[in-house]
Amino acid sequence: MTDLTHIDTWLFDLDNTLYPAETGFMKLIEVRMTDFVERTTGLPRDEARALQKKYWGELGTTLAGLIKHHGVDPEDFLDEVHDVSLDLLEPNPRLIAAVERLPGRRLIFTNGSEAHAIRVVEKLGLAHLMEDIFHIRSADYLPKPALKTFVKMTADHAVDPRCAAFFEDSEKNLAPAAEIGMTTVLVGQNAPAASAPFIHYKTDDLAGFLNAARLRETAA
């Protein structure tokens, strides 16, 4: 049984973490990102897609590259790419129950927009369980895995990293979390095969992991 009795703040990435990547929902957003890059740069679609992935790999998000190299208005980009149907998402009763039993605060920590995060957590039936959302505008458009963004998030929400657990599907985003003292959990289908030293726990079943963990006892 995983011992998380020291945790009083639960930080969750949003996309491909609070719902499985296998839903295909994030692919809808990625297609719209490619559309945006193609139109903005004038590149052929395959080159636009490659540039999109290059920016994500080097800077944390496609948006960061578009701001840095193309002067894109971030809110225009976010509004456009997140304007997708939520039909592929549905509430997971096991996950809702697992999150509900967590003692302390629960927050969303995402590179997406606030509006997108609200839409998704509402569709997943988790909105009432989350205290707040630290989104890309909260981070001054500097995305994870920038250490500065982790420091800002902890300061803005008075989070003690030593008492915080961070759940993410992107391995590289867990490195700065571990660096500042958080407990890190890699989530997703490929998580069990990961071996980076900054990953403390791995799971391909977030609800099952949370339900099986030992938690801090609270007063009745």
DAKACOR-V585242 format. One line per field, one symbol per residue. ss: DSSP state (H for helix, E for strand, L for the rest). phi: phi as a letter, one per 30 degrees, with the letter a starting at -180 (. if undefined). psi: psi as a letter, one per 40 degrees, with the letter a starting at -180 (. if undefined). A space follows every 50 residues. Layout:
ss->???
phi->???
psi->???
This chain:
ss->LLEELLLLEEEELLLLLLLLHHHLHHHHHHHHHHHHHHHHHLLLHHHHHH HHHHHHHHHLLHHHHHHHHHLLLHHHHHHHHLLLLLLLLLLLHHHHHHHH LLLLEEEEELLLLHHHHHHHHHHLLLHHHLLEEELLLLLLLLLLLLHHHH HHHHHHLLLLHHHEEEEELLLHHHHHHHHLLLEEEEELLLHHHLLLLLLL EEELLHHHHHHHLEELLLLL
phi->.dccddcbbcccdcdibdbdeddiddddddddddedddddcidedddddd deddddddcjbdeeddddcbiddddddddddcdbdcddcadceddedddd dddjcbbcbbddddddddedddddicedccdabccddedhicdecdeedd ddddddchcdedcbcccbcceddddddddcjddcbdckeceeddbdddcd bbacbdddddddddcddcdd
psi->hhhfeehehhhhichedeiidededddddddddddddddddeiidddddd ddddddddedidddddddeefihddddddddegiiedeiiihdddddddd ehiaihihgieaiddddddddddefedeehdihhadddefehiifhdddd ddddddefhhdefihhhiehddeedddddeeihihhhideddeieheehd iiiegddddddeihihiii.
